[in-house]
Amino acid sequence: MMITGTTITWDQLWEALYESLLMVSISLFMGALIGIPIGILLVVTRPGGILENKWLYGVLNPMINIVRSLPFIILLVAIIPLTRLIVNTSIGTSAAIVPLIVYISPYIGRLVENSLLEVNPGILEAADAMGATPFQVIRYFLLPEAFSSLILSLTTATIGLIGATAMAGAVGGGGIGDLAISYGYQRFDTLVMLITVVVLVLFVQGVQSLGNLLSRKARRG
């Protein structure tokens, strides 16, 4: 059934919304699996860290800066050969997920690093005085103390991903962004453009509100 006054159907809108949710959820999950350990490594191996390692920190830190310095739309195009190698295509939702993971992993790593650096150094000194091993310091002191901030960091990463999935539509990545480009921009359908903008705004507002709620609960807990 067509949406009144537009050139798209309800099925197309729901499918685009599903594709956006799929891209965000898979990319966020994989990005967190990669980015959280990177963030922890950046904190513990930095000069003065509990596992100081100048070589490892000296490799990780500039690598993250290099990937993060690339705008997503350029990264998306630049790694097309890698995307083809992994998913055997460079068009569609599955192809968009590969650059999204590459984009969000170092981003999460840097956010996690910032969250962990906010932990009161006195707590780590107390853990050291109690004879805790580096693993115990990370598991029982560093991560629990930064938990509320980590939730907000992942919330910020999720919102960044929503924006990136919309850009993926420019190269046929599917999702809400693809709908906005294909119908709203190329077919001059202003109402479709308006609908996609409203959906993205509601999406971001919902994620931010949920993140704030979970962070407050974690802080009180």
C-alpha positions as CSV (number, residue, x, y, z in Angstrom):
1,M,0.0,0.0,0.0
2,M,1.3,3.4,-1.0
3,I,1.9,6.1,1.6
4,T,-0.5,8.9,0.8
5,G,1.2,11.7,-1.1
6,T,4.5,9.8,-1.7
7,T,6.1,7.5,-4.2
8,I,6.9,4.8,-1.7
9,T,4.9,2.1,0.0
10,W,4.6,1.2,3.7
11,D,6.5,-2.1,2.9
12,Q,9.4,-0.1,1.5
13,L,9.5,2.1,4.6
14,W,9.4,-0.9,7.0
15,E,12.1,-2.7,5.0
16,A,14.3,0.3,5.1
17,L,13.8,0.7,8.8
18,Y,14.6,-3.0,9.3
19,E,17.8,-2.7,7.2
20,S,18.9,0.3,9.3
21,L,18.3,-1.5,12.5
22,L,20.2,-4.5,11.2
23,M,23.2,-2.4,10.2
24,V,23.3,-0.6,13.5
25,S,22.9,-3.6,15.7
26,I,25.4,-5.9,13.9
27,S,28.0,-3.1,13.5
28,L,27.6,-2.0,17.1
29,F,28.0,-5.6,18.4
30,M,31.1,-6.3,16.3
31,G,32.5,-2.8,17.0
32,A,32.1,-3.3,20.7
33,L,33.8,-6.7,20.6
34,I,36.8,-5.1,18.9
35,G,36.7,-1.6,20.3
36,I,36.3,-2.3,24.0
37,P,39.5,-4.4,24.3
38,I,41.3,-1.7,22.2
39,G,40.2,0.9,24.7
40,I,41.3,-1.1,27.7
41,L,44.7,-1.8,26.0
42,L,45.1,1.9,25.4
43,V,44.6,2.7,29.1
44,V,46.7,-0.1,30.6
45,T,49.6,0.1,28.1
46,R,49.9,3.9,28.1
47,P,52.9,5.5,29.9
48,G,52.3,5.1,33.6
49,G,49.6,2.4,33.0
50,I,49.4,-0.8,35.0
51,L,50.8,-2.8,32.0
52,E,52.9,-0.1,30.4
53,N,54.0,-1.1,26.9
54,K,55.4,1.8,24.8
55,W,55.6,-0.3,21.7
56,L,52.0,-1.6,21.7
57,Y,50.6,1.8,22.8
58,G,52.7,3.5,20.1
59,V,51.2,1.2,17.4
60,L,47.5,1.3,18.6
61,N,47.3,5.0,19.3
62,P,48.2,6.3,15.8
63,M,46.3,3.5,14.1
64,I,43.1,4.7,15.7
65,N,43.9,8.3,14.8
66,I,44.4,7.3,11.1
67,V,41.1,5.4,10.8
68,R,39.2,8.1,12.7
69,S,40.6,10.8,10.5
70,L,38.8,9.4,7.5
71,P,35.3,10.6,6.8
72,F,32.9,7.6,6.7
73,I,31.9,8.2,3.1
74,I,35.5,8.1,2.0
75,L,36.3,5.0,4.1
76,L,33.2,3.4,2.6
77,V,34.6,3.7,-0.9
78,A,38.3,3.2,0.0
79,I,37.8,-0.3,1.4
80,I,35.5,-1.6,-1.3
81,P,38.1,-4.3,-2.3
82,L,38.1,-5.5,1.3
83,T,34.3,-5.5,1.5
84,R,34.1,-7.5,-1.7
85,L,36.6,-10.0,-0.3
86,I,34.6,-10.5,2.8
87,V,31.0,-10.5,1.6
88,N,31.5,-10.9,-2.1
89,T,29.6,-7.7,-3.0
90,S,30.0,-4.0,-2.6
91,I,26.3,-3.1,-2.7
92,G,23.5,-3.6,-0.2
93,T,23.1,-3.9,3.5
94,S,25.6,-6.7,4.1
95,A,28.3,-4.8,2.2
96,A,27.6,-1.6,4.2
97,I,28.2,-3.5,7.5
98,V,31.9,-4.1,6.8
99,P,32.9,-0.5,6.5
100,L,30.6,0.3,9.4
101,I,32.5,-2.1,11.7
102,V,35.9,-0.6,10.5
103,Y,34.5,2.9,11.2
104,I,33.0,2.2,14.6
105,S,35.6,-0.1,16.2
106,P,38.4,2.6,16.7
107,Y,35.7,5.1,17.6
108,I,34.4,2.9,20.4
109,G,38.0,2.2,21.4
110,R,38.7,5.9,21.9
111,L,35.4,6.5,23.8
112,V,36.2,3.5,26.1
113,E,39.7,4.9,26.7
114,N,38.2,8.3,27.7
115,S,35.7,6.6,30.0
116,L,38.3,4.5,31.8
117,L,40.7,7.5,32.2
118,E,37.9,9.2,34.2
119,V,38.2,6.6,37.0
120,N,39.7,8.0,40.2
121,P,43.4,7.0,40.3
122,G,43.0,6.6,44.1
123,I,40.8,3.5,43.4
124,L,43.5,1.9,41.3
125,E,46.1,2.7,43.9
126,A,43.9,1.0,46.5
127,A,43.5,-2.0,44.3
128,D,47.3,-2.1,43.8
129,A,47.8,-1.8,47.6
130,M,45.5,-4.9,48.1
131,G,47.7,-6.9,45.8
132,A,45.3,-7.2,42.9
133,T,46.6,-8.6,39.7
134,P,46.3,-6.4,36.5
135,F,43.4,-8.6,35.3
136,Q,41.7,-8.2,38.7
137,V,42.2,-4.4,38.6
138,I,40.6,-4.2,35.2
139,R,37.7,-6.7,36.0
140,Y,36.8,-5.6,39.5
141,F,37.9,-2.0,39.7
142,L,38.4,-0.2,36.4
143,L,35.3,-1.5,34.4
144,P,32.8,-1.3,37.3
145,E,33.8,2.2,38.2
146,A,33.5,3.4,34.6
147,F,30.3,1.4,33.9
148,S,28.0,4.4,33.8
149,S,30.3,6.4,31.6
150,L,30.8,3.3,29.3
151,I,27.0,3.1,28.7
152,L,27.0,6.8,27.6
153,S,30.0,6.1,25.4
154,L,28.2,3.2,23.7
155,T,25.2,5.5,23.3
156,T,27.3,8.1,21.5
157,A,28.8,5.3,19.3
158,T,25.3,4.1,18.4
159,I,24.2,7.6,17.4
160,G,27.3,7.9,15.3
161,L,26.4,4.6,13.6
162,I,22.9,5.8,12.8
163,G,24.4,8.8,11.0
164,A,26.9,6.5,9.2
165,T,24.1,4.1,8.0
166,A,22.3,7.0,6.5
167,M,25.4,8.0,4.6
168,A,25.8,4.4,3.4
169,G,22.6,4.9,1.5
170,A,24.5,7.2,-0.9
171,V,26.2,4.1,-2.4
172,G,23.3,1.7,-2.3
173,G,23.8,0.5,1.3
174,G,20.1,0.2,1.9
175,G,18.2,1.4,5.0
176,I,16.6,4.8,5.6
177,G,19.4,6.7,4.0
178,D,19.0,4.8,0.8
179,L,15.3,5.6,0.8
180,A,16.0,9.3,1.3
181,I,18.5,9.4,-1.6
182,S,16.7,7.2,-4.0
183,Y,13.2,8.6,-3.6
184,G,13.5,11.8,-1.6
185,Y,16.4,13.4,-3.4
186,Q,16.6,11.7,-6.9
187,R,12.8,11.7,-7.4
188,F,12.2,15.1,-5.7
189,D,9.8,13.6,-3.3
190,T,9.9,16.1,-0.4
191,L,7.5,14.1,1.8
192,V,9.7,11.0,1.6
193,M,12.7,13.2,2.7
194,L,10.6,14.6,5.5
195,I,9.5,11.1,6.7
196,T,13.1,9.8,6.7
197,V,14.4,12.8,8.6
198,V,11.6,12.4,11.2
199,V,12.4,8.6,11.5
200,L,16.1,9.3,12.0
201,V,15.4,12.0,14.6
202,L,13.1,9.7,16.6
203,F,15.6,6.9,16.3
204,V,18.4,9.1,17.8
205,Q,16.2,10.5,20.5
206,G,15.1,7.1,21.5
207,V,18.7,5.8,21.7
208,Q,19.9,8.8,23.7
209,S,17.0,8.6,26.2
210,L,17.6,4.9,26.7
211,G,21.3,5.5,27.2
212,N,20.7,8.3,29.7
213,L,18.2,6.1,31.6
214,L,20.6,3.1,31.8
215,S,23.5,5.3,32.8
216,R,21.6,6.9,35.7
217,K,20.5,3.5,36.9
218,A,24.1,2.2,36.8
219,R,25.3,5.3,38.7
220,R,22.8,4.8,41.4
221,G,23.5,1.1,41.6
